[in-house]
Amino acid sequence: MKICHIITRLIVGGAQENTLLTCEGLAARGHQVTLISGPETGPEGSLWERADDGGYELVTVDSLRRNVRPVAELRCLVALRRLLRDSRFDVVHTHSSKAGILGRYAAAAAQVPIVVHTIHGMSFNRTQSASLHRLYRMLERRAARKTHAIIAVADAMIEQSVRAGIAPAEKFTTIRSGIETSRFAPDPQVRAQVRADWKVRDDDVVIGTIARLFSNKGYEDLLEALPRVARRCPNARLVWVGDGANRQEYVRQVEQLGLGNRLHLTGLVRPEDVPRLLNGFDVLVHASRWEGLPRAVVQALLMEVPVVSYDNDGAPEVVIQDCTGELVPFGDVRRLADGIIRLAVSSVRRRRLGQEGRRRCLKEFDHHRMVERIESIYHRLHSSDG
């Protein structure tokens, strides 16, 4: 089939990695694949180099940008419609909020036979004002009418969408976001080297994060929890993987708490370096206010690193209390701290939860399985259309 994927930007992120793996997998299966994206990257880093080597056609639409600008949105819609009409795709598959809405409208206007959308995280969420929340919900409902199938990376996304009246439940399918699981294997030698680079002792407990240093990623709550953790765990060390606009402010707050000597920041890292760094972790903390199904959580569990996470969105589908980690009520900072402490003080418990997390995620998150299931949806819709 002739297949087009559309995403707003190719930053380093879960939705983007999912999309590139899907395009690569479909191209390897003999489909003619095109990926359309806007030109922007950002402090998260860029995946353009990998996309260039993906074995499929890559097209940039300059007007497809993250910030909302009405004139630019109209220009983008016209450009997308022209591209889709001229190329006569069998399938258009959209990702992310803006590309998801504009891409589906353009596909419908170009009379593309099959239109699919993936929800990686809800476009309307608790971080928005009430008016913006209503606007995105309305736009998603209208775009859903132009969509033949909607994929969600977590059951929670389907529940939230159906509850919001986006579309009936039968239009949705959960397909876990694929990961190159073969890259994730715990290695004691790598662990020793990484921790030496961080100047971490063998008996230190590394409490790590993998997230942008930015609002809504949970650092405010983690900072509030740190004094309690530090009192109970004098051997706790912090490693933050990533970068962002709030870096200096967060570091300043850590220093004010008297914990500056316990913090190591890696800055931006390439996606392929994440498994190596995870070897050095003992616990991953995920306190984001809004997520689909957090990729960093799955990556940590694949490396036998147990997770402390809030119970929002798709996290409870992988972070299972006393099975793969500590699941904490959303926004309860005291219990977030206590969850970190329970894992930090018991290496036996960490090992048990981490091993079970790896076993489960190897089964559920392999990217080959994701591509197979996405392809099967295309074939089903193609058969019913024909």
ZAVODREN-208092 format. One line per 5 residues: number of its first residue (from 1); their letters; for each residue x, y, z of C-alpha. Coordinates in steps of 0.001 Angstrom, whole numbers, padded with zeros to 6 digits. Layout:
NUM	a	X:Y:Z ~ ...
This chain:
1	mkich	000000:000000:000000 ~ 000958:003636:-000413 ~ 001061:005013:003136 ~ 001651:008509:004514 ~ 002390:009343:008152
6	iitrl	002120:012941:009380 ~ 003567:014331:012621 ~ 004070:017914:013778 ~ 007808:017769:014548 ~ 010642:015267:014858
11	ivgga	011931:016019:018340 ~ 013304:013306:020611 ~ 010106:011978:022129 ~ 007917:008923:022447 ~ 005420:009822:019723
16	qentl	008232:010590:017311 ~ 010185:007392:018030 ~ 006961:005399:017669 ~ 006285:007031:014288 ~ 009790:006442:012931
21	ltceg	009743:002782:013984 ~ 006353:002381:012310 ~ 007544:003977:009071 ~ 010717:001884:009057 ~ 008794:-001304:009771
26	laarg	006172:-000691:007094 ~ 008833:000164:004515 ~ 010690:-003058:005392 ~ 007451:-004949:004749 ~ 007322:-003625:001195
31	hqvtl	004930:-000707:001542 ~ 005616:002649:-000126 ~ 005940:004974:002861 ~ 006136:008764:003130 ~ 006630:010725:006354
36	isgpe	005534:014377:006468 ~ 006716:016614:009315 ~ 007223:020244:010171 ~ 010789:021587:010396 ~ 010956:022475:014091
41	tgpeg	013023:020663:016687 ~ 013706:022039:020176 ~ 015629:021521:023441 ~ 014540:017862:023429 ~ 016854:017150:020480
46	slwer	016164:016059:016896 ~ 015341:012776:015153 ~ 015797:014153:011625 ~ 019065:012269:011122 ~ 017410:008932:011833
51	addgg	014405:009824:009669 ~ 016739:010650:006772 ~ 018136:007105:006951 ~ 014789:005389:007443 ~ 014309:003877:003982
56	yelvt	011212:005925:003150 ~ 010424:009319:001638 ~ 010708:012280:003989 ~ 008837:015523:003245 ~ 009021:018807:005165
61	vdslr	006033:021159:005290 ~ 007380:024480:006550 ~ 004006:025775:007786 ~ 003473:022709:010031 ~ 004664:024165:013331
66	rnvrp	003728:023651:016955 ~ 002557:027150:017901 ~ -000989:028064:016891 ~ -001097:030764:014201 ~ -004388:030911:012256
71	vaelr	-002922:032112:008952 ~ -000162:029495:009097 ~ -002709:026759:009914 ~ -004706:027597:006792 ~ -001529:027606:004708
76	clval	-000533:024260:006214 ~ -003950:022740:005531 ~ -003756:023791:001874 ~ -000210:022403:001534 ~ -001142:019087:003123
81	rrllr	-004273:018701:001022 ~ -002272:019329:-002160 ~ 000415:016794:-001158 ~ -002107:014116:-000242 ~ -004235:014676:-003334
86	dsrfd	-001301:014624:-005742 ~ 000287:011513:-004227 ~ -002948:009502:-004078 ~ -002168:007628:-000863 ~ -004113:004557:000187
91	vvhth	-003630:005375:003874 ~ -002940:008582:005796 ~ -001933:008021:009426 ~ -001610:011088:011663 ~ 000145:011647:015004
96	sskag	000205:014419:017638 ~ -002372:017140:018221 ~ -001836:019665:015447 ~ -000787:017226:012711 ~ -003593:014965:013868
101	ilgry	-006261:017601:013326 ~ -004896:019330:010204 ~ -003754:016048:008659 ~ -007135:014384:009005 ~ -008986:017390:007591
106	aaaaa	-006544:017484:004674 ~ -006890:013734:004084 ~ -010663:013978:004009 ~ -010518:016911:001575 ~ -008102:014923:-000629
111	qvpiv	-010485:011930:-000501 ~ -007914:009539:000929 ~ -009669:006148:001281 ~ -008291:005255:004744 ~ -007531:007727:007547
116	vhtih	-006008:006537:010831 ~ -004907:008526:013874 ~ -002767:007557:016876 ~ -003307:009139:020290 ~ 000045:009284:022059
121	gmsfn	-001289:011636:024727 ~ -004574:013502:025001 ~ -004608:016892:023272 ~ -007002:018108:025965 ~ -005683:017528:029472
126	rtqsa	-005433:018795:033036 ~ -002611:021224:032245 ~ -004841:023480:030107 ~ -007313:026247:030836 ~ -010996:025293:030684
131	slhrl	-011526:027195:027421 ~ -008544:025570:025682 ~ -009645:022179:026968 ~ -013104:022669:025425 ~ -011615:023864:022138
136	yrmle	-009343:020848:021702 ~ -012101:018467:022695 ~ -014384:019984:020044 ~ -011650:019821:017395 ~ -010909:016176:018245
141	rraar	-014596:015256:017958 ~ -014817:016808:014515 ~ -011569:015243:013336 ~ -012722:011846:014604 ~ -015658:011975:012183
146	kthai	-013115:012017:009350 ~ -011177:009072:010808 ~ -011756:005390:010057 ~ -009762:004041:013011 ~ -008101:005533:016077
151	iavad	-005162:003832:017768 ~ -004275:004606:021384 ~ -001036:003674:023114 ~ -002912:002973:026361 ~ -006383:001831:027384
156	amieq	-006643:005003:029469 ~ -006593:007115:026294 ~ -009589:005212:024943 ~ -011510:005563:028200 ~ -010866:009310:028314
161	svrag	-011783:009758:024635 ~ -015043:007825:024867 ~ -015981:009650:028069 ~ -015356:012977:026296 ~ -017558:011938:023375
166	iapae	-014736:011937:020808 ~ -015932:008741:019120 ~ -017616:005438:020038 ~ -015468:002753:021649 ~ -015575:000500:018581
171	kftti	-013528:003030:016588 ~ -010549:002631:018972 ~ -007811:000014:019326 ~ -005007:-000108:021891 ~ -001589:-000802:020373
176	rsgie	001370:-000403:022704 ~ 004040:002034:021547 ~ 006852:-000086:020158 ~ 010409:-000052:021459 ~ 013526:-001689:020040
181	tsrfa	013601:-004071:022986 ~ 016791:-005794:021791 ~ 018709:-002602:022685 ~ 017659:-002894:026333 ~ 019596:-005508:028313
186	pdpqv	021097:-004986:031780 ~ 024907:-005160:031747 ~ 026880:-005145:035043 ~ 030066:-003927:033366 ~ 028308:-001000:031724
191	raqvr	026619:-000245:035041 ~ 029974:-000004:036799 ~ 031398:002300:034123 ~ 028364:004606:034008 ~ 028248:004965:037783
196	adwkv	031989:005652:037865 ~ 031451:008427:035324 ~ 028815:009881:037650 ~ 031141:009465:040676 ~ 028527:007232:042306
201	rdddv	029658:004586:044813 ~ 028524:000962:044708 ~ 026365:001408:047814 ~ 024734:004621:046566 ~ 021155:004433:045297
206	vigti	020631:006348:042036 ~ 017171:007861:041751 ~ 016827:008932:038142 ~ 014493:010767:035818 ~ 014279:010840:032020
211	arlfs	012245:013886:031054 ~ 012465:017429:029793 ~ 013458:019898:032501 ~ 010219:021742:032021 ~ 006857:022416:033657
216	nkgye	004356:019542:033887 ~ 007120:016908:033861 ~ 006933:016443:037613 ~ 010123:018118:038811 ~ 008224:020512:041075
221	dllea	006751:017561:042984 ~ 010053:015692:043003 ~ 011810:018733:044451 ~ 009191:018932:047191 ~ 009683:015226:047962
226	lprva	013485:015348:048055 ~ 014032:016555:051655 ~ 012021:013614:053021 ~ 013882:011184:050756 ~ 017275:012655:051697
231	rrcpn	016590:012335:055431 ~ 015674:008667:055140 ~ 018221:007744:052450 ~ 021567:009464:053021 ~ 023058:007382:050192
236	arlvw	020504:008578:047622 ~ 021888:010257:044509 ~ 019993:012056:041723 ~ 020596:011696:037992 ~ 018463:013737:035599
241	vgdga	018607:012757:031937 ~ 017449:015527:029622 ~ 017446:019277:029312 ~ 014950:022093:029078 ~ 014015:025674:029777
246	nrqey	013717:025195:033569 ~ 017124:023601:034087 ~ 018768:026497:035908 ~ 015754:027071:038157 ~ 015525:023407:039166
251	vrqve	019265:023232:039872 ~ 018991:026381:041990 ~ 016224:024772:044051 ~ 018240:021586:044563 ~ 021156:023670:045793
256	qlglg	018867:025608:048156 ~ 017843:022263:049647 ~ 021505:021546:050307 ~ 021487:018615:047873 ~ 023501:020092:045027
261	nrlhl	026348:017634:045647 ~ 023930:014730:045088 ~ 022744:015823:041639 ~ 024202:014885:038267 ~ 022725:016240:035026
266	tglvr	023516:014500:031758 ~ 022033:017133:029465 ~ 020570:016014:026158 ~ 021429:012466:025141 ~ 020774:010536:021967
271	pedvp	017928:007983:022185 ~ 020406:005174:021535 ~ 022342:006204:024692 ~ 019346:005787:027007 ~ 019828:002022:027635
276	rllng	023460:002583:028629 ~ 022516:005294:031128 ~ 019658:003267:032565 ~ 022214:000635:033580 ~ 023343:003114:036235
281	fdvlv	019852:003710:037698 ~ 018385:001957:040736 ~ 014967:003664:040630 ~ 013162:005740:038002 ~ 010744:008441:039165
286	hasrw	007956:009523:036835 ~ 005798:012301:038276 ~ 004536:013913:035069 ~ 001166:015663:035222 ~ 000164:014508:031762
291	eglpr	001302:011624:029587 ~ -000001:008913:027297 ~ 001880:005818:028264 ~ 005289:007059:029443 ~ 008055:005612:027277
296	avvqa	010746:006231:029892 ~ 008850:004002:032305 ~ 008831:001104:029841 ~ 012498:001649:028999 ~ 013417:001580:032695
301	llmev	011482:-001621:033309 ~ 013147:-003246:030299 ~ 016426:-002540:032098 ~ 015081:-004073:035346 ~ 014809:-000642:036971
306	pvvsy	011614:-000397:039081 ~ 009510:002747:038828 ~ 007772:005159:041175 ~ 004950:006859:039291 ~ 001753:008769:039747
311	dndga	-001357:006801:038829 ~ -002462:009100:035991 ~ -003149:008319:032328 ~ -001492:005127:031046 ~ 001086:004684:033817
316	pevvi	-001009:002180:035867 ~ -001014:-000161:032876 ~ 002720:-000783:033336 ~ 003541:000419:036857 ~ 001720:-002132:038982
321	qdctg	001871:-001756:042733 ~ 004231:-004249:044379 ~ 004698:-005960:041007 ~ 006740:-003595:038828 ~ 007008:-000542:041050
326	elvpf	005263:001919:043353 ~ 002046:003495:042073 ~ 001150:006707:043894 ~ -002088:008772:043883 ~ -001684:011702:041518
331	gdvrr	-000337:014814:043230 ~ 000358:013132:046606 ~ 003940:014283:047156 ~ 004321:012638:050550 ~ 003395:009245:049131
336	ladgi	005659:009909:046145 ~ 008531:010365:048598 ~ 007532:007275:050556 ~ 007401:005190:047372 ~ 010927:006306:046488
341	irlav	012111:005493:050011 ~ 010587:002000:049997 ~ 012516:001131:046847 ~ 015686:002938:047869 ~ 016076:001004:051126
346	ssvrr	015577:-002493:049688 ~ 017806:-003843:046915 ~ 015954:-007189:047113 ~ 012646:-005495:046383 ~ 014147:-003435:043583
351	rrlgq	015510:-006567:041949 ~ 012213:-008458:042220 ~ 010085:-005640:040790 ~ 012595:-004815:038090 ~ 012825:-008393:036859
356	egrrr	009063:-008705:036655 ~ 008834:-005372:034840 ~ 011326:-006544:032223 ~ 009480:-009814:031699 ~ 006181:-008018:031082
361	clkef	007546:-005242:028860 ~ 009536:-007587:026619 ~ 006250:-009257:025777 ~ 004090:-006159:025320 ~ 006298:-003472:023763
366	dhhrm	008343:-005033:020970 ~ 008225:-002720:017940 ~ 007806:-005592:015469 ~ 004541:-006500:017174 ~ 003394:-002861:017010
371	verie	004032:-002666:013251 ~ 002237:-005976:012631 ~ -000853:-004774:014469 ~ -000892:-001393:012721 ~ -000518:-003083:009344
376	siyhr	-003405:-005417:010181 ~ -005649:-002393:010802 ~ -004726:-000970:007399 ~ -005512:-004310:005713 ~ -008837:-004611:007545
381	lhssd	-009905:-001128:006536 ~ -008653:-001679:002971 ~ -010687:-004881:002669 ~ -013839:-003262:004032 ~ -013361:-000245:001751
386	g	-012876:-002483:-001277
